[in-house]
Amino acid sequence: MVLKVLCLDGEGGYGGSSRSLYESLAAMDRRAIEPIIWCARKGPIVERYGALGMTCTAEPLMPRFTSLPRLSRSLYGLLRVALAFRAARPLLGRLAQAANEADIVHFNHEGLFLLAHWLRRRCQTPIVMHLRTNLVDTPVARWQARMISRCADRLVFITENERASFVRHGGDPSRGVVIYNIARPPDASVTPHPVVTQDGRFTVAALANFALVRGTDRLLDIAAELKRRGRSDIRLVIAGDMRMRGRIPSNLKAADPSATSLDRLAKARGLDDVMLFLDHVAEPERVLTAAHALIRPSRGDDPWGRDVLEALAAGKPVIATGRYDRFVETGLTGVLLPEYSPGAAADAIVGLADDRATAARLGANGRARVLALCDGKARAADLLAVWHAAANPVA
């Protein structure tokens, strides 16, 4: 049976969830699926799908919302998404028609749950939802989990952690499975990013847009600690949009209260010689190819993001914060810091920089682990099995 699958992607290739959906579809047997992809932003992923012969269109009016740590921000977000639904009426009509013509509708992020709820009331096509983040512990998050449980026929969690978070917030995991994201080594044709010069310095990459929960701001303190130690042989290379939006702690902006981006703060603190900012990079694998390691100093206790998997697949050791060691494991694939401090992060970086043979060994171990756990064909087959189970619930 060839499944016609309508995939709704809340991004457009600018984030990990979008890239993960692409990897899943690219690894599937095209004789088994007829994919139609809608993404919320016209990004680099559109052309990549086109190269595979898949239809991908940008639908920028796609309403998105997920719970936030502060109640006031969640309520403001709900107001905005309500207005977005009004503006999206033409899109909603096309969505209902496309969904009724499909065998499965796959929502690629829990941030699309209100759209899934809207669709559930208007068509009987089975809905699959991919949960890619841990919900924050708020009443709004608990409401979100209950809404997802009601509207989705099947759930996919990217690790055991997202499933546990969903359960803690009152969600029903009985129709859900854990499927790790696909990660594959960079193609042999991939060349190092041209701006990341090979000058002998130990290069540590960070792949993330600015967000406090991702700990992007912590890179400033880590860089300052490295500079204090006189480690001019080490450089941090950050790829992502560094514009600071929303409420930013005043102590972070102390060096330049008018700063609107992290790179400007780095300059104000005299860290230009330690940090290199690349802005958004369409091919992050080129940054990883040029780097010796990756760092993820997240506040979210989540050392398993897209950046971590791609770095390990590229044979680079990872320094991350958290306790889940399925991917990053101290002494085997990198350094896992159960508690963050600039000094501890700097110690981990210096340790790898001073023992590059160990860094290479950890990178090789990480590559082997990810290739086993995140194999493209195997994980794509897992997702296809979920779609078949949703389309044929009695079988």
N, C-alpha and C positions, 0 to 999 in steps of 0.2 A: 504494500500500500504506500503510495506516494503522499506524504502529508503536505498540505498547503499551510504554511506557518506564517502568520503575521507577527513580526517582531517589533516591539515598540521600545526604542532606545532613547532614554532621556538626555543623552549627550550627542556627540557627533565625532567621536574619536579623540576628544580632548581629555578623557579620563579613563581610569582602569576598567570600569564596568563596560564601557563601549568597546574597548579593545578586547575584553574577555569574550563578549558576544561574537565579535568578528572571528576570533580564534576558533570558537566552537563551530560556527557555520562553515568556516574554511576547511575544518577537519572532517566534516560530515560527508557521507556518501551522497553525492548530488542526485543519485538515482532514487534516494529515499525521501527527499524533501523538495519542496518548491517554496523557497523563502522569499518573503517580501518584507523589507526593512524600512521602517519609518524612524528617523532620528530627529531630535529636537533642535539640532544645530547643523548647519552645513559646514562640516569639517573635513579633515583629511580622510576619514573613514569612508566617505561617499565614493571617492575615486577607487579606494581599495576594493570595495564591494563590486564596483563596476568592472574592475580588472578580472574578477572571478565570475563575471557574467550574472551577478545578482542585482536585483532591483533595489535601490536605496534612494529614498527621497527625504528631503529636509522638511519638517513640519514644525516651525518655530513656535506655533501657538499651543503646543502640547502642554497641558497644565501639570505642574509638578509640585509636590510638597512632601516634606518629611519633618517629624517632630524635632524640635531644637531644645537645648538644655534650659533656656529661660522661657518661662510661660509667656511673657509679653512678646517675645520674638515668634513663638509658635502661633499666638493669636494674630499677630500681624501677618504672618505667612499664610494663615488660613483666609484672612481677608483678601490678600493678594490673589490666592488661588481661586477664590470665589469670583473675583473680577476677571481672572484669566478664563474661567469657564464661559463667562458671558461673551468674551471676545473670541472664543474658540468655536462658536456655533457652527460655522461652515466646516471646520475640521471634524467636529463631533459627528456631523451627518455622514461625512465620508468614512469615518472610523466605523460607525455602526454598519454601513454597507459592506466595507472591506472585511469586518469581523464575521459577518453572516456568510460571507463567501469563503472563509477560511475554515480549516479543520481545527486549528489551535491559534490562540492569541497568547504570545509570550511577552509579558511585561518584564523588562530587563533590570528593573530596580524597584525597591519598595517605595521610592519617592513617587511612583506612578499609581499608588494604591487608590487614590480618589478617582482617577480615570478608569481604573479597573472596576471600581464599585459602580460608577456611572454606566459602564458597558454591561455589567452583569445584569442590570435591570432591563436591558434592551435587546439582548440576544442570548442564545443558549450555547454559543460556541465555548468549548472548554477554555479556561484561563489558567495559565501557568505563571507564577511570579517568582522571580529570582531575588532573594534577599542577600544583599551584599555588604551591609554594615550592621553594627550592633546598635540597637535602639537605645536612646538615652532614657534614663529612669525618670519619667514624668508621666502625669495622667494622660497627656496627649499621646505619648508613645504607647501607653496601654490601649487607648482607643484605636490607635493605628493598627496595633497587632490584632485586635478583635475584628476590625474591618477587613483586614487581609484574610483572616481565617474564614470569614463569611463569603468573600467574593472569589477566592482562588480555589480551583479544583486540585491543583498540585503546587507544591512549594519546592524550591531548590535553594539550599544554603551553601555558601562557598566554603565554610568550615563548620566544625562542631560548635564554634563560639557563637556564630550568628543564630544557630538553632537554639542554643541555651539561652541567649538573650531574648529570643522570641518567646520561649516558654516562660521566662521570668516575668514577661510583660503580659501574660495571659493569653498568648497565641496558642493555637492548636497545631502541633507539629505532626499529627498522625498521617497527614498526606504529604509529608515532606521528606526529602533525602538530601544528604550532603554530597556535593560534587565539587571537588577542588577545581579552581580555575586552570585552564590550559596555559602552559608556558613552554616555549621551545627556544633552543639556542638561536642566536642571530645567524642569518645566512652567511655563508663564506664570503659573499660579495659585499657585506657591510663594512664600510670604512669608518675609522674614528672621526668623531665630529671635528671639523676643521679648526674651530676656535679653541678646542681643548688640546693645546700643543703638547707634544711629547718632549718635555724638557728635563725629565729625570725626577721631577717631584712626584711624591706619592699623592695620587688624586682620588678623593672620596666624593662620589656623586650623591646628590639628593634629587629625586624625581617627584616633585609635588608642587601643586599650586599653593599659594599662601593660605594657611588656615591654622588657627591656634590649636585646634584638636589634633592636627597632624604634627604639631611641634615645630613648624617651620621656623618660628622665631627663635627657637632654642639654638639654631645653627649660629646665630650671632655670638652667643655666649661660648659655644664650643670653639668657634674661630678665635675669639678673644683669648681663651685659655691656651690655645695652640700658639698664638702670637706671644703671649706672656712667657711661654716656655722657650721661645726663640726657635720654634720649628718652622723655619722658612722653607723647609724641604717638603712641606705638606700643604695641599690646597683643597678647599671645598668648592665643588662645582655644582651649582643649583640650576636645574632646568624646570621652569614652570612660571606661571603668572604670579608675580610677587606683589601685585597691588593689594593693599590692606583695606578691606571693606568691613563695614559694621563697627561695633564698639571695640576699640583697641585699648588695652591697658595703658595708662599714662606712663608707667615706669618703662614700658617698652619703647616709647617715643621720647624718652628723656633727652637723648642726644640731639634730636631734631623734632620738636613738637609739631612742625608743619609737614613732616614726612608722610607721604601717601603710599610708599612702597618699601619693601624690606631692603632692596638694594640701596636705596637712598639712606636708610638708617645705617647700613654697613659702611657707606662712605663717610657718614658723619662720625662714626666711631673709629675711623681709620683702619678699617679691615679690608680695604681694596686689594691689598697684596696677598690676603689669605683666601678671599672669596671671589669667585667668578660667577656672574649671573648671566644665564643664556636666554631668559624668557621662555615662552612655550616652544617646545621642540617637537616637530611632527614625527621624527624618528628617534625616540629615546634610546633605541638600541645602539645608535652611533655614540651617544654619550657613555653608555655602559662599556662599549668596546674600548673607549679611550681611558676609562677609569680603572683603578685597582680595587676599589671596594665601593659599597653603597652604605649610606646611613639613613635610618628612619627613626628619629627621636620623638615618636608620637606620644601624645598624652592619652591616647585611647586604648592602650594595652592591646595593640593589634599588629603584631609583627608578622603579618601574612598578606599584605596588600599586593597589588599588581606590580609595584616597583620591586618588592622583595623577590617575588617569583621570577621576574625577568632578569634581575641581577644574578640570582643563583643559576638560572638557566644559561646565563652568559659566562658562568664560571667565576663569579666575583663573590668574595665573602661579604656578609652583611652584618652591620652593627645595628641593633634595634632594641627598643624598649618593650618590655612585656614579660609574660610568663609562659605563653604557649610556644612549645619548642618543636612542633611538627616540622617546621621548615628551618628556622634559625635556631641552632643549638650550639652553645658555647663549646669551643674546642673541636667541633666537628664541621660546622658550616659557617661559623662566624662567631659573633659575640652577642649574647642576649643579656641585656641589663635589666634586672628585675626592678631596680629603682634608678631613676634618672638623676644625674648631676653632670654639670659641664666637665668636671674633673674626671669622672668615670668614663664619659664618652671620649674625652681626649686621651685617656689612658689606653682605651681600646684601639683608637686610631694609631697612636704612637706604637703600640705593640705590633700592629700589622706592618706599619711603615718600617720598623726596625728589623723585622723578620719576614722578608718578602717571600721566602720559601714556604713558611707556614701559611702566609696569606694565600699563596697559590694552591697549597694543599687543601685548605678550607674551601677555596673556590671550586676545586675539582670535586670535593665531596658534595658540595651544595648542588652542583650541576647533576651529579648522579642521582641525588635524592629527588630533585624536582623532575627529572626525566622519568623517574619511576612513578611518582605520585601524580604528576600533572601531564601525563602522556596525552597528546592531542587526540589520537584515534579512540583511545579507551574512554576518555572523559566526554568526548563528543558522542560516543555510543551510549554513555550513561544518560546524557541529556535527551537523546533521541528516544531512549526507552521511557523516560518520563513523559514525553509528548505522546507516545503511543499509548501509554497507560491512561493518560487523560482523555485521549480521543476514543479509547475503547474501554470504558470503565468496567464493563461486565466481563470482558475477555480475561 
